[in-house]
Amino acid sequence: MFDGACALYSRCNGPDFLGGIRAVRCDPVKPSNLSSYLQASGWKTGHGSIAMKRLGSNEPEGRVGKLKQVDHSVEKSPVPVLDLTRLPNDLTNSIKFSPVAPQEMVNVATLRSTSEPWRGRSETPDQSLQALTALQPYVHVSKLQNHVIGYVTVERDGPVAGAAYMRHIVIKPELQRKGIGTLLLAHAMQVARDLHRKTLALRVDPANAAAVSFYRKAGFTTVATVVSKKSGKLRLLMSREL
Ligand SMILES: CC(C)(COP(=O)(O)OP(=O)(O)OC[C@H]1O[C@@H](n2cnc3c(N)ncnc32)[C@H](O)[C@@H]1OP(=O)(O)O)[C@@H](O)C(=O)NCCC(=O)NCCS
C-alpha cells in the first residue's frame, strides 16, 4: 500500500476484493465525497458502499482515482466529437438542460479546465474534477447533440442572505457568443426559483470583462465589492431579482 490509501481502504474492507484492482489512491478526497468522486472518475458502484468496477474512461493515466494493478483489458470509450458544422442558427430548441449525471462530471471538469479563468491558472482536469465533485449536487449542464457544452452551479444559499448563489457558469469556448450562456442563465434562474428564491447572487472577478458584460446584459447589478477569502483578490458581488 502507499501513503494516503487509508481512508478508502478502511471503507473497502480489503484491497483484493475485485481481482485486478488492488488499491485506489484517494488522499485528496474526503471520505464523504468518495462515492461521487469515484463515479465521476469512471467507476461504478457495485461492491458494498464503494465503487469498484471500472467503466470506459477517457481520463489520462495518473489522474484522479489512480489505480494499482488495474485490469487494462477494459475498453476505453471513444472521445465524442461535436459536429459544429450542423448548428442551426437558432439554438433555442437544440440545447437541453438537466442536472449533471455522475458520468458527465468528467466532461464538466474538462470543460472547466479548458475555459478561462481556470485555463489561465493552469488548473488540471484532475483539480477541476476535485473542485466540482464537492459541487456536484448543484451542477446543471447544457447539452447539444448530447454533448455537454456548458454548465452552471446553483446553490440555495450563498454570500447574500436569502438569495440563491450561482458560483460558476461556463460555456465551451468555441460555442461562446451564440446566446447559449443566456439560455443557460435562464435555466439557472428557473432552478433558483424552484428553490423558492427571489434573488440570484454571484461573485465575479472585475477583470473578467466578458463575464461582467454578460451579467450586466442579463440584468445583474453590483451590490458590493468583496475580497475573496481564497485569493485575497477583489470580487464584485452582483445580484438580480428573479
Ligand atoms: C460568460 C459566458 C458564460 C457567456 O456565455 P456566452 O454563451 O458567450 O454568452 P451569450 O452569447 O449568451 O452572450 C450574451 C451577452 O453577454 C455579453 N457578452 C458575452 N460574452 C462577451 C464578451 N466576450 N465580451 C463582451 N460581452 C460579452 C454580450 O452582451 C452578449 O450579447 P451579444 O453577443 O448580443 O453582444 C462565457 O463567456 C464563458 O463561459 N466564459 C468563461 C467562463 C467564465 O468566465 N464564466 C463566468 C465566471 S464563472
The ligand as an SDF file (V2000), in Angstrom:
LIG
                    3D

 48 50  0  0  0  0  0  0  0  0999 V2000
  -19.5750   34.3360  -19.5520 C   0  0  0  0  0  0  0  0  0  0  0  0
  -20.0230   33.2610  -20.5350 C   0  0  0  0  0  0  0  0  0  0  0  0
  -20.7200   32.1450  -19.7590 C   0  0  0  0  0  0  0  0  0  0  0  0
  -21.0230   33.8880  -21.5220 C   0  0  0  0  0  0  0  0  0  0  0  0
  -21.5510   32.8560  -22.3440 O   0  0  0  0  0  0  0  0  0  0  0  0
  -21.9320   33.1220  -23.8720 P   0  0  0  0  0  0  0  0  0  0  0  0
  -22.6680   31.9390  -24.3780 O   0  0  0  0  0  0  0  0  0  0  0  0
  -20.7460   33.5380  -24.6290 O   0  0  0  0  0  0  0  0  0  0  0  0
  -22.9250   34.3580  -23.6950 O   0  0  0  0  0  0  0  0  0  0  0  0
  -24.0160   34.8970  -24.7410 P   0  0  0  0  0  0  0  0  0  0  0  0
  -23.6370   34.5340  -26.1210 O   0  0  0  0  0  0  0  0  0  0  0  0
  -25.3640   34.4710  -24.2620 O   0  0  0  0  0  0  0  0  0  0  0  0
  -23.8310   36.4750  -24.5730 O   0  0  0  0  0  0  0  0  0  0  0  0
  -24.8500   37.3300  -24.0830 C   0  0  0  0  0  0  0  0  0  0  0  0
  -24.2830   38.7150  -23.9690 C   0  0  0  0  0  0  0  0  0  0  0  0
  -23.2600   38.7790  -22.9780 O   0  0  0  0  0  0  0  0  0  0  0  0
  -22.2640   39.7260  -23.3850 C   0  0  0  0  0  0  0  0  0  0  0  0
  -21.0130   39.0110  -23.6640 N   0  0  0  0  0  0  0  0  0  0  0  0
  -20.8050   37.6860  -23.7350 C   0  0  0  0  0  0  0  0  0  0  0  0
  -19.5070   37.4210  -23.9960 N   0  0  0  0  0  0  0  0  0  0  0  0
  -18.8900   38.6120  -24.1000 C   0  0  0  0  0  0  0  0  0  0  0  0
  -17.5560   39.0020  -24.3820 C   0  0  0  0  0  0  0  0  0  0  0  0
  -16.5760   38.0800  -24.5950 N   0  0  0  0  0  0  0  0  0  0  0  0
  -17.2470   40.3090  -24.3980 N   0  0  0  0  0  0  0  0  0  0  0  0
  -18.2020   41.2390  -24.1800 C   0  0  0  0  0  0  0  0  0  0  0  0
  -19.5110   40.9330  -23.9340 N   0  0  0  0  0  0  0  0  0  0  0  0
  -19.8350   39.6320  -23.8830 C   0  0  0  0  0  0  0  0  0  0  0  0
  -22.7480   40.3490  -24.6690 C   0  0  0  0  0  0  0  0  0  0  0  0
  -23.5340   41.4860  -24.3180 O   0  0  0  0  0  0  0  0  0  0  0  0
  -23.6330   39.2440  -25.2220 C   0  0  0  0  0  0  0  0  0  0  0  0
  -24.6040   39.7030  -26.1030 O   0  0  0  0  0  0  0  0  0  0  0  0
  -24.2370   39.9330  -27.6700 P   0  0  0  0  0  0  0  0  0  0  0  0
  -23.4940   38.7010  -28.1330 O   0  0  0  0  0  0  0  0  0  0  0  0
  -25.5700   40.1050  -28.3150 O   0  0  0  0  0  0  0  0  0  0  0  0
  -23.3630   41.1540  -27.7070 O   0  0  0  0  0  0  0  0  0  0  0  0
  -18.8340   32.7230  -21.3670 C   0  0  0  0  0  0  0  0  0  0  0  0
  -18.1070   33.8230  -21.8870 O   0  0  0  0  0  0  0  0  0  0  0  0
  -17.8850   31.8410  -20.5910 C   0  0  0  0  0  0  0  0  0  0  0  0
  -18.1030   30.6390  -20.4500 O   0  0  0  0  0  0  0  0  0  0  0  0
  -16.7780   32.4210  -20.1140 N   0  0  0  0  0  0  0  0  0  0  0  0
  -15.7350   31.6390  -19.4280 C   0  0  0  0  0  0  0  0  0  0  0  0
  -16.1390   31.2510  -18.0240 C   0  0  0  0  0  0  0  0  0  0  0  0
  -16.4650   32.4630  -17.1840 C   0  0  0  0  0  0  0  0  0  0  0  0
  -15.7170   33.4290  -17.1070 O   0  0  0  0  0  0  0  0  0  0  0  0
  -17.6500   32.3980  -16.5130 N   0  0  0  0  0  0  0  0  0  0  0  0
  -18.1000   33.4590  -15.6370 C   0  0  0  0  0  0  0  0  0  0  0  0
  -17.4540   33.3920  -14.2960 C   0  0  0  0  0  0  0  0  0  0  0  0
  -17.6920   31.8140  -13.5000 S   0  0  0  0  0  0  0  0  0  0  0  0
  1  2  1  0
  2  3  1  0
  2  4  1  0
  2 36  1  0
  4  5  1  0
  5  6  1  0
  6  7  2  0
  6  8  1  0
  6  9  1  0
  9 10  1  0
 10 11  2  0
 10 12  1  0
 10 13  1  0
 13 14  1  0
 14 15  1  0
 15 16  1  0
 15 30  1  0
 16 17  1  0
 17 18  1  0
 17 28  1  0
 18 19  1  0
 18 27  1  0
 19 20  2  0
 20 21  1  0
 21 22  1  0
 21 27  2  0
 22 23  1  0
 22 24  2  0
 24 25  1  0
 25 26  2  0
 26 27  1  0
 28 29  1  0
 28 30  1  0
 30 31  1  0
 31 32  1  0
 32 33  2  0
 32 34  1  0
 32 35  1  0
 36 37  1  0
 36 38  1  0
 38 39  2  0
 38 40  1  0
 40 41  1  0
 41 42  1  0
 42 43  1  0
 43 44  2  0
 43 45  1  0
 45 46  1  0
 46 47  1  0
 47 48  1  0
M  END
$$$$
